Amino acid sequence: MKDVLKSKILKNSAWLLILQFVNTIVPMVTIPYVTRQLGTEMYGVFSACLNWIIYLQVLVEFGFGLTGARKTAIIESQQELNKLFNNIISSRIVLLVFSFLIYLLISIIFHFSLQENICFLILFIIILGTTFQLTWLFQGKQNMKFITLINCFSRFISTILIFTFIKNKNMLYWYAFFYSFTILLSSIISMIVARKKYDLSFKFAGVNSIKNEIMDAKDLFYSSAMSKIFSSFGVTVLDFVSSKTIVGIYSAIYKIPYVLTMIFSPISQAIFPYISIKMKNDYNKGVIFLKRIFIPIIILFSLIGLLIIAFRNEIVLILFGKEYSKYSIIIIPLIVQLILAIINNFLGVQFLVATNNKKLYSNAFLKAVVIIVISNVLLGYFFDIIGVAVATAVGELFLTLFLLRNVIKVGNEMRLNND
């Protein structure tokens, strides 16, 4: 059984790596092209609207990516799987409606221009696609082959459309549509594949089932929402204290460390179901396994991060051009934030969530998010783009300290129980 599980981890890691490779390399090919075609201001408008969409996307996801994967991994009967499928999709449909109402509210409060409203509504296709996204199902089944192929196909189509039609700054709306198109197409195809492969049929769940599913995922939703605040709040602040041009520049440069996050993501997703089972069956073996993979991963990403810092001017100049290279210094705090974020994934997701201590995980995030909001507002107001970049690293550092304290607490309790 041990060899089978390890084999599944390797296979799913490989498929997830392919998926993240495509999701990483393709944007790094298209974004330099798009930033040049749209210009810093129009790309800033797109980035500002996308930033709001990301907040709503977290609301619709609502932590089901982890709770759904964990439940799928331990569910044994077809009936229970279909019930979980109905509960999650139904919950997301309810949250989809709620998210649109939120959009209407923020559009009025922040006085969105006609251009921003149109761009926002087009990008709302992302929220629709997220509603029916089934990565959690394939991840829990440790069968990422299908979702990888589906996403790669959708990304390929989107990329062709971008290079074919995006030719100048007047193509903002078309770019927003091609960008959103990927997730919607992949979600539609994955629903068809999942229905045939796992014999799933959808029936809208009852109010109590939806309520229970949401309540079970609420702690992870809080942490996911706060995680997005960590990565996105800087853009929100810049949108108020600076220009759309600076928003575009920050958003473009931020993509460089974000690529490393995308590379790490399949590793995290692949080992999570296995560690969840391991922690449940044998806590000590789960901890040993976690320690063995933690050290080489941190060393690898730290070395890559140092190389990016060393050649930051050349990298930004080649990718985005002279207008962006003036601000390449912000890569330093962003890389620091990235390394800390990987450490926090092991402390939070792979340990606290895997040992079913979701509340401790979300509590740590809640404390850290207060710090990052305050630091972003203050540093962003006084130091603009550099202040926002530094604030991101500061918030992640405090999160590391809070998570580490909770990990030590849980570890001590587990050892006492085992004794």
HELIX and SHEET records of a PDB file:
HELIX    1   1 LYS A    2  GLU A   61  1                                  60    
HELIX    2   2 PHE A   64  ILE A   74  1                                  11    
HELIX    3   3 GLN A   78  ILE A  109  1                                  32    
HELIX    4   4 LEU A  114  LEU A  123  1                                  10    
HELIX    5   5 ILE A  125  THR A  131  1                                   7    
HELIX    6   6 THR A  135  GLY A  140  1                                   6    
HELIX    7   7 LYS A  145  PHE A  165  1                                  21    
HELIX    8   8 LYS A  169  MET A  171  5                                   3    
HELIX    9   9 LEU A  172  LYS A  197  1                                  26    
HELIX   10  10 VAL A  207  VAL A  241  1                                  35    
HELIX   11  11 LYS A  244  ASN A  281  1                                  38    
HELIX   12  12 TYR A  283  ALA A  310  1                                  28    
HELIX   13  13 ARG A  312  PHE A  320  1                                   9    
HELIX   14  14 LYS A  322  SER A  325  1                                   4    
HELIX   15  15 SER A  328  ILE A  330  5                                   3    
HELIX   16  16 ILE A  331  LEU A  347  1                                  17    
HELIX   17  17 GLY A  348  VAL A  353  3                                   6    
HELIX   18  18 LYS A  358  ASN A  418  1                                  61    
END                                                                             
